[in-house]
Amino acid sequence: MNEQTQKRILLLCGSQSELARRLGKNSQTVSAWFRAQVASAEVLNACRALNWEITPHELRPDLYPNPTDGLPQKEA
């Protein structure tokens, strides 16, 4: 995950631990995402937990190549 996206996530939820809490994950899982990338099965859940302020494209452009890919209909 790029540094700019990491900073935006931390601004939105305050900490990696808070994001983990919102997702029902442990903080080590989210920490691993920050070091590498969000697991493909968790991209949409993470975006939902961040109120779609971070898009699937921002988290995993390899899986969601277009900026509106993966967004709920109303957001696209």
VMD Tcl script that draws the C-alpha trace (Angstrom):
set ca {
  {0.00 0.00 0.00}
  {1.41 3.38 -0.88}
  {2.31 5.91 1.79}
  {-0.29 8.48 0.74}
  {-3.11 5.93 1.09}
  {-1.74 4.86 4.47}
  {-1.79 8.45 5.70}
  {-5.37 8.96 4.49}
  {-6.51 5.78 6.24}
  {-4.91 6.91 9.48}
  {-6.61 10.30 9.18}
  {-9.96 8.59 8.65}
  {-9.82 6.12 11.51}
  {-6.96 7.24 13.73}
  {-4.91 4.05 13.85}
  {-4.31 0.68 12.32}
  {-5.82 -0.83 15.47}
  {-9.06 1.07 14.93}
  {-9.31 -0.15 11.35}
  {-8.69 -3.69 12.60}
  {-11.44 -3.26 15.20}
  {-13.90 -2.03 12.55}
  {-13.12 -5.08 10.43}
  {-13.07 -7.63 13.23}
  {-9.42 -8.40 12.45}
  {-6.36 -8.32 14.63}
  {-3.99 -5.38 14.36}
  {-1.20 -7.60 12.99}
  {-3.35 -8.31 9.92}
  {-3.84 -4.62 9.19}
  {-0.16 -3.95 9.89}
  {0.72 -6.54 7.23}
  {-1.58 -4.75 4.79}
  {0.29 -1.51 5.43}
  {3.63 -3.22 4.74}
  {2.43 -5.00 1.59}
  {-1.16 -4.91 0.31}
  {-4.71 -5.57 1.44}
  {-5.78 -9.16 0.92}
  {-7.96 -9.41 -2.17}
  {-10.88 -10.85 -0.20}
  {-10.80 -7.89 2.20}
  {-10.61 -4.91 -0.18}
  {-14.33 -4.17 -0.30}
  {-14.73 -4.76 3.45}
  {-11.91 -2.32 4.16}
  {-13.45 0.30 1.86}
  {-16.83 -0.16 3.52}
  {-15.23 0.23 6.98}
  {-13.70 3.49 5.75}
  {-17.07 4.70 4.44}
  {-15.79 4.46 0.86}
  {-13.45 7.44 1.48}
  {-10.74 5.09 0.21}
  {-11.67 3.28 -2.98}
  {-10.91 -0.29 -4.04}
  {-8.80 1.21 -6.84}
  {-6.64 3.02 -4.27}
  {-6.12 -0.12 -2.19}
  {-5.58 -2.61 -5.01}
  {-5.24 -1.03 -8.45}
  {-4.09 -4.41 -9.74}
  {-7.55 -5.85 -8.97}
  {-9.60 -2.67 -9.55}
  {-7.82 -0.91 -12.45}
  {-10.46 1.79 -13.03}
  {-11.11 4.45 -10.37}
  {-14.79 3.50 -10.08}
  {-14.31 -0.29 -10.04}
  {-15.78 -1.95 -6.98}
  {-17.68 1.10 -5.76}
  {-21.32 0.76 -4.77}
  {-23.68 1.91 -7.51}
  {-24.46 5.21 -5.80}
  {-20.74 6.08 -5.52}
  {-19.76 5.22 -9.07}
}
mol new
graphics top color blue
foreach p $ca { graphics top sphere $p radius 0.5 }
foreach p [lrange $ca 0 end-1] q [lrange $ca 1 end] { graphics top cylinder $p $q radius 0.2 }
display resetview
